[in-house]
Amino acid sequence: MRQAIERMEYHRYAAVPLIDGDGKYAGTLTEGDLLWKMKNTPGLSFADTDKIPVAEIPRRVENAPVRIEATIDSLLSLAVTQNFVPVVDDHGVFIGIIRRREIIEYFAEQLAELKNAGKRSRHFAG
């Protein structure tokens, strides 16, 4: 638990994917999960968090993963409720994450391109 807290603080992450010993996505750990564990464990101090395995921390959030061939539409629907979308291969092995910000930026670029294409077509038509 202590390593998770320190890494999340260092990288300024509010949530991180958990990977099991086989490299498969095993869930998401959030700051809230860590806080609730501390609140609900009588006598647990920050100094003692190095004795708590991450596996013993109840998790409230389950970020659904997508397979590598997922479409951008499926990413968008997951990004509505998830800060990031874990990506796995055909065997469920974790490949990485796509952040909500990256998905929004992609759609913002697409929208800008559509607007610019509309302006060019009106310019040529008139």
C-alpha positions as CSV (number, residue, x, y, z in Angstrom):
1,M,0.0,0.0,0.0
2,R,2.8,2.4,0.9
3,Q,4.5,1.9,-2.6
4,A,1.2,2.6,-4.3
5,I,0.6,5.8,-2.3
6,E,4.1,7.0,-3.0
7,R,4.0,6.2,-6.7
8,M,0.6,7.8,-7.2
9,E,1.9,10.9,-5.4
10,Y,5.1,11.1,-7.4
11,H,3.4,10.7,-10.8
12,R,0.3,12.7,-9.7
13,Y,-2.1,9.9,-10.6
14,A,-5.5,9.6,-9.1
15,A,-5.9,6.0,-10.2
16,V,-3.6,3.3,-11.6
17,P,-4.1,0.0,-13.3
18,L,-3.2,-3.2,-11.4
19,I,-1.4,-5.9,-13.2
20,D,-1.2,-9.5,-11.9
21,G,1.9,-11.8,-12.0
22,D,1.0,-13.0,-15.5
23,G,0.9,-9.5,-16.8
24,K,-2.9,-9.4,-17.0
25,Y,-5.1,-6.4,-16.1
26,A,-6.3,-7.1,-12.6
27,G,-8.3,-3.9,-11.8
28,T,-7.9,-0.3,-10.9
29,L,-6.6,1.2,-7.6
30,T,-7.8,4.8,-6.8
31,E,-6.9,7.4,-4.2
32,G,-10.4,6.8,-2.8
33,D,-9.7,3.1,-2.3
34,L,-6.5,4.0,-0.3
35,L,-8.3,6.5,1.8
36,W,-11.2,4.2,2.6
37,K,-8.8,1.4,3.5
38,M,-7.1,3.8,6.0
39,K,-10.4,5.1,7.4
40,N,-11.8,1.6,7.8
41,T,-8.7,0.0,9.3
42,P,-8.6,0.9,13.0
43,G,-5.1,1.9,14.2
44,L,-3.7,2.0,10.7
45,S,-1.1,4.8,10.4
46,F,0.7,5.9,7.3
47,A,3.8,4.4,8.7
48,D,2.1,1.0,8.8
49,T,0.9,1.1,5.2
50,D,4.0,-0.8,4.1
51,K,2.5,-3.9,5.8
52,I,-0.7,-3.8,3.8
53,P,-0.6,-5.7,0.4
54,V,-2.5,-4.0,-2.4
55,A,-4.6,-7.2,-2.7
56,E,-6.1,-6.4,0.7
57,I,-7.4,-3.0,-0.4
58,P,-11.1,-3.2,-1.5
59,R,-11.6,-1.5,-4.8
60,R,-14.7,0.5,-5.7
61,V,-13.9,1.2,-9.4
62,E,-13.5,-1.4,-12.2
63,N,-12.3,0.3,-15.3
64,A,-13.4,-2.0,-18.1
65,P,-10.6,-2.9,-20.5
66,V,-10.8,-3.0,-24.2
67,R,-9.0,-5.3,-26.6
68,I,-6.3,-4.0,-28.9
69,E,-8.7,-3.9,-31.9
70,A,-11.3,-1.7,-30.1
71,T,-12.9,1.1,-32.0
72,I,-12.7,4.8,-31.0
73,D,-16.4,4.7,-30.4
74,S,-16.1,2.1,-27.8
75,L,-13.3,4.1,-26.1
76,L,-15.5,7.2,-26.0
77,S,-18.4,5.3,-24.3
78,L,-16.1,4.0,-21.6
79,A,-14.3,7.4,-21.2
80,V,-17.6,8.8,-20.0
81,T,-17.2,7.0,-16.7
82,Q,-13.5,6.1,-16.6
83,N,-10.4,8.3,-16.3
84,F,-8.6,5.8,-18.4
85,V,-9.3,2.8,-20.5
86,P,-6.9,-0.2,-20.0
87,V,-5.9,-2.0,-23.3
88,V,-5.3,-5.8,-23.4
89,D,-4.2,-8.2,-26.1
90,D,-6.0,-11.3,-27.2
91,H,-4.8,-13.2,-24.1
92,G,-5.8,-10.5,-21.7
93,V,-2.2,-9.3,-21.2
94,F,-2.0,-5.6,-20.3
95,I,-0.6,-3.4,-23.0
96,G,-1.2,0.1,-21.6
97,I,-3.9,2.7,-21.1
98,I,-5.6,5.4,-23.1
99,R,-6.4,8.4,-21.0
100,R,-9.7,10.2,-21.2
101,R,-7.8,13.3,-22.2
102,E,-6.4,11.6,-25.3
103,I,-9.8,10.4,-26.4
104,I,-11.3,13.9,-26.0
105,E,-8.3,15.4,-27.9
106,Y,-8.9,13.0,-30.7
107,F,-12.5,13.9,-31.1
108,A,-11.7,17.6,-30.8
109,E,-9.2,17.3,-33.7
110,Q,-11.8,15.4,-35.7
111,L,-14.4,18.2,-35.0
112,A,-11.9,20.9,-36.0
113,E,-11.1,19.0,-39.3
114,L,-14.8,18.8,-40.1
115,K,-15.3,22.5,-39.4
116,N,-12.4,23.4,-41.6
117,A,-13.6,21.1,-44.4
118,G,-17.0,22.8,-44.2
119,K,-15.4,26.2,-44.5
120,R,-13.3,25.1,-47.5
121,S,-16.3,23.6,-49.3
122,R,-18.4,26.7,-48.8
123,H,-15.5,28.8,-50.0
124,F,-15.2,26.8,-53.3
125,A,-18.9,26.6,-53.8
126,G,-19.4,30.4,-53.6
